[in-house]
Amino acid sequence: MDDQETYNRAKRRVAQIKGFYIHATVYVLVNAVLIGINLLTAPDQIWFFWSLIGWGIGLAAHGLSVYGLGGFLGAEWEERKIQEIIAKRRSQ
């Protein structure tokens, strides 16, 4: 892998992480506003948790796509499998 390819991979990785941070920040801010609206306008009917749960599932999925499953089927695993397949084909 040359320096340019390494740089491009690092740049893509930073963009993925930045995207997740933006997503998480928007999640917190928007849901804080929704909680405030809910508690100010209809405190006897709590509905804000539906947004927390639904969007939270999406945020968790985004986090898993960025950070992987702790090495299980993550970027490192993927790279190992690629190298394994290349090595097998070269030995054939």
Backbone bond lengths (Angstrom), bond angles and torsions (degrees), N, CA, C in turn:
res aa  C-N    CA-C-N  psi(-1)  N-CA   C-N-CA  omega(-1)  CA-C   N-CA-C  phi
1 M - - - 1.449 - - 1.529 107.77 -
2 D 1.318 116.54 126.34 1.462 119.87 -178.71 1.533 111.11 -85.74
3 D 1.325 115.49 173.63 1.457 120.95 -176.46 1.524 112.54 -62.65
4 Q 1.317 117.32 -38.19 1.469 120.35 -179.21 1.524 110.83 -65.79
5 E 1.316 116.48 -42.46 1.468 119.92 178.92 1.530 110.50 -65.76
6 T 1.316 117.05 -41.19 1.460 121.01 176.99 1.521 110.33 -60.77
7 Y 1.328 116.15 -44.11 1.471 120.56 178.66 1.528 110.53 -62.40
8 N 1.326 117.91 -44.51 1.467 121.39 -179.52 1.519 111.91 -63.30
9 R 1.322 116.46 -40.16 1.476 119.82 177.23 1.527 110.99 -64.81
10 A 1.322 116.60 -43.04 1.462 120.68 178.99 1.527 110.66 -63.87
11 K 1.318 116.43 -39.89 1.464 120.83 179.75 1.531 110.75 -64.80
12 R 1.339 117.08 -42.47 1.469 120.73 177.24 1.528 110.56 -62.94
13 R 1.334 116.06 -40.31 1.464 120.54 -179.67 1.523 110.65 -64.20
14 V 1.317 116.98 -43.40 1.463 121.14 178.05 1.532 110.23 -62.22
15 A 1.330 117.44 -40.13 1.463 121.15 178.29 1.531 111.04 -63.37
16 Q 1.336 116.50 -39.16 1.470 119.90 177.29 1.525 111.08 -63.34
17 I 1.320 116.30 -47.05 1.462 120.75 -179.34 1.523 110.39 -63.81
18 K 1.326 116.90 -43.49 1.470 121.27 178.71 1.529 110.16 -60.16
19 G 1.330 116.98 -43.57 1.459 120.96 177.98 1.515 112.53 -58.91
20 F 1.340 115.85 -40.81 1.461 119.24 178.02 1.525 111.11 -66.29
21 Y 1.324 117.39 -42.45 1.470 120.51 178.70 1.525 111.28 -61.85
22 I 1.319 116.85 -40.94 1.465 119.96 177.48 1.521 110.04 -63.58
23 H 1.321 117.05 -45.11 1.459 122.17 178.85 1.536 110.42 -58.36
24 A 1.323 116.69 -46.29 1.470 120.86 -179.38 1.527 111.27 -64.45
25 T 1.327 117.36 -39.81 1.459 121.02 179.58 1.526 111.17 -65.20
26 V 1.320 116.66 -45.09 1.465 120.70 178.56 1.524 110.14 -63.83
27 Y 1.324 116.95 -39.42 1.473 121.51 177.18 1.525 110.69 -56.70
28 V 1.317 116.36 -49.09 1.466 120.59 -178.38 1.529 110.82 -64.84
29 L 1.310 117.38 -47.67 1.469 120.65 -176.75 1.529 112.45 -65.01
30 V 1.323 116.55 -48.88 1.468 119.70 -178.60 1.523 110.77 -64.55
31 N 1.312 117.27 -42.86 1.463 119.08 -179.57 1.516 111.97 -68.99
32 A 1.329 118.63 -30.77 1.466 120.46 174.54 1.524 109.94 -63.90
33 V 1.325 116.85 -41.68 1.469 120.62 177.17 1.529 110.32 -64.32
34 L 1.333 117.25 -44.23 1.468 120.72 179.36 1.522 111.81 -62.70
35 I 1.316 117.22 -38.87 1.474 120.62 176.95 1.524 109.34 -63.23
36 G 1.332 116.55 -45.55 1.465 120.08 178.37 1.515 111.97 -60.37
37 I 1.329 117.57 -45.30 1.469 121.13 178.98 1.513 110.31 -61.17
38 N 1.324 116.54 -46.07 1.459 120.78 -179.05 1.524 111.46 -61.01
39 L 1.317 116.71 -47.83 1.470 119.86 -176.28 1.527 112.49 -71.37
40 L 1.329 117.72 -27.88 1.464 120.67 178.97 1.523 112.74 -81.92
41 T 1.324 117.18 -34.57 1.466 119.85 -174.23 1.526 114.15 -97.17
42 A 1.301 117.87 -33.47 1.471 120.72 -176.77 1.528 110.03 -149.09
43 P 1.338 116.53 67.53 1.471 118.19 -177.03 1.528 114.18 -65.18
44 D 1.321 116.87 -17.98 1.467 119.45 179.09 1.527 111.98 -83.04
45 Q 1.345 117.70 -12.88 1.468 122.15 177.36 1.527 108.49 -121.83
46 I 1.310 115.50 98.38 1.464 120.59 -178.36 1.529 108.95 -85.42
47 W 1.328 115.89 113.08 1.456 121.16 179.64 1.521 113.32 -121.38
48 F 1.321 117.35 -12.47 1.459 119.99 -174.20 1.527 113.35 -61.58
49 F 1.329 117.23 -25.26 1.464 119.15 -177.45 1.528 111.97 -65.39
50 W 1.347 117.91 -22.81 1.465 119.65 177.55 1.525 110.45 -65.38
51 S 1.313 115.66 -39.15 1.459 119.98 176.21 1.532 110.29 -66.76
52 L 1.320 116.32 -43.09 1.463 120.24 179.01 1.527 111.37 -59.06
53 I 1.325 115.60 -44.46 1.466 120.25 -177.78 1.528 111.23 -70.58
54 G 1.330 116.91 -52.53 1.463 120.29 -176.59 1.516 112.73 -61.39
55 W 1.318 116.18 -51.65 1.453 120.10 -179.42 1.528 110.42 -69.64
56 G 1.338 115.88 -32.30 1.470 120.40 177.74 1.514 111.94 -61.58
57 I 1.326 116.87 -37.70 1.464 120.67 176.71 1.529 109.51 -63.63
58 G 1.318 116.38 -43.90 1.461 120.11 177.44 1.521 112.30 -63.04
59 L 1.333 116.48 -41.00 1.459 121.17 178.39 1.533 110.71 -64.92
60 A 1.319 116.13 -40.87 1.469 119.76 177.71 1.528 110.81 -63.41
61 A 1.320 117.23 -41.33 1.466 120.86 177.80 1.526 110.28 -63.47
62 H 1.326 116.86 -40.43 1.460 120.48 177.48 1.530 109.72 -63.09
63 G 1.320 116.70 -43.93 1.467 120.44 178.53 1.513 112.38 -60.90
64 L 1.327 116.55 -41.18 1.465 119.94 177.85 1.520 111.48 -65.72
65 S 1.324 116.20 -36.50 1.465 118.19 179.37 1.525 111.36 -69.02
66 V 1.325 117.23 -29.35 1.463 120.79 -179.80 1.523 111.39 -85.13
67 Y 1.328 116.66 -46.61 1.461 120.66 -173.64 1.514 114.18 -100.28
68 G 1.322 117.41 -7.81 1.458 120.98 177.44 1.512 112.29 75.95
69 L 1.293 114.59 -170.11 1.465 121.80 -178.00 1.521 110.29 -106.19
70 G 1.308 116.89 46.48 1.456 120.31 179.81 1.513 112.47 66.26
71 G 1.308 117.55 39.17 1.458 120.90 179.75 1.508 113.47 98.19
72 F 1.308 117.88 -23.67 1.461 121.76 179.12 1.520 108.77 -79.22
73 L 1.301 116.50 112.10 1.457 124.04 -178.01 1.521 112.66 62.08
74 G 1.316 116.92 24.28 1.456 121.80 177.42 1.513 111.32 -88.61
75 A 1.316 115.82 -168.63 1.470 121.38 -176.76 1.521 111.72 -62.86
76 E 1.333 117.24 -38.90 1.464 119.92 -179.66 1.522 110.90 -66.16
77 W 1.312 116.67 -42.54 1.464 121.09 177.94 1.522 109.77 -61.78
78 E 1.331 115.97 -44.27 1.454 120.76 -179.18 1.529 110.99 -60.26
79 E 1.315 116.92 -44.69 1.463 120.94 179.85 1.533 110.82 -64.49
80 R 1.341 117.41 -40.43 1.474 120.37 177.52 1.527 110.91 -61.60
81 K 1.344 116.74 -42.70 1.465 120.17 -179.72 1.521 111.00 -65.79
82 I 1.317 117.56 -39.69 1.466 120.91 177.52 1.517 109.89 -59.91
83 Q 1.326 116.45 -48.02 1.460 120.55 -179.74 1.524 111.18 -63.78
84 E 1.330 116.87 -37.17 1.465 121.40 178.24 1.530 111.18 -63.73
85 I 1.318 116.63 -43.94 1.460 121.12 -179.71 1.532 110.45 -66.84
86 I 1.320 116.72 -41.37 1.471 120.50 177.66 1.532 109.91 -61.50
87 A 1.325 117.43 -44.86 1.457 121.22 -179.62 1.536 111.15 -62.75
88 K 1.334 117.59 -40.52 1.463 120.93 178.91 1.527 111.21 -63.56
89 R 1.324 116.39 -42.77 1.463 120.01 -178.65 1.514 111.60 -68.00
90 R 1.318 117.01 -34.50 1.461 120.03 178.38 1.520 112.11 -70.39
91 S 1.331 116.42 -29.35 1.462 119.90 -178.57 1.533 112.41 -83.79
92 Q 1.302 118.21 -8.51 1.466 121.34 -179.10 1.493 112.17 -79.85
